Amino acid sequence: MGRGRAKAKQTKVARQLKYANHNIDYDRLREELGADTRREEIYPSTASEQESERAQ
């Protein structure tokens, strides 16, 4: 007993998190996490790309 108010609060917070418009600055987030934006690290070159580089 007595859990109704606590559950209502949790539901309210969950809805706010789900439907709120979160303005996320992804560039700032990358800087804070220390992520490097170079393509090679994000998307490693495939075998076919490596072969074409060798042929040149």
C-alpha positions in Angstrom: 0.0 0.0 0.0 1.0 3.6 -0.5 2.9 3.0 -3.7 0.4 4.8 -6.0 1.9 8.3 -5.6 5.5 7.0 -6.2 4.4 5.0 -9.3 2.6 8.1 -10.6 5.7 10.1 -10.2 7.8 7.5 -12.0 5.3 7.4 -14.8 5.4 11.2 -15.1 9.1 11.3 -15.2 9.3 8.5 -17.8 6.8 10.3 -20.1 8.8 13.5 -19.8 12.0 11.7 -20.8 10.3 9.9 -23.7 8.5 12.8 -25.2 10.5 15.8 -24.3 12.4 17.6 -27.1 16.0 17.0 -26.2 18.3 19.5 -27.8 21.5 17.5 -27.9 24.7 19.2 -29.2 26.4 16.2 -30.8 29.6 18.1 -31.6 30.1 19.1 -27.9 29.3 15.5 -26.9 32.0 14.2 -29.2 34.5 16.6 -27.8 33.6 15.6 -24.2 33.9 11.9 -25.0 37.2 12.5 -26.9 35.9 11.0 -30.1 37.9 11.4 -33.2 35.9 12.3 -36.3 38.3 10.9 -38.9 36.5 8.6 -41.3 39.1 5.8 -41.1 38.4 5.3 -37.4 34.6 5.5 -37.7 34.3 3.5 -40.9 37.3 1.2 -41.4 38.1 0.8 -45.1 36.7 -2.4 -46.7 38.8 -5.0 -48.4 37.8 -3.7 -51.8 38.8 -0.2 -50.9 42.2 -1.4 -49.7 42.8 -3.3 -52.9 41.9 -0.2 -55.0 44.4 1.9 -53.0 47.1 -0.7 -53.5 46.5 -0.7 -57.3 47.0 3.1 -57.5 
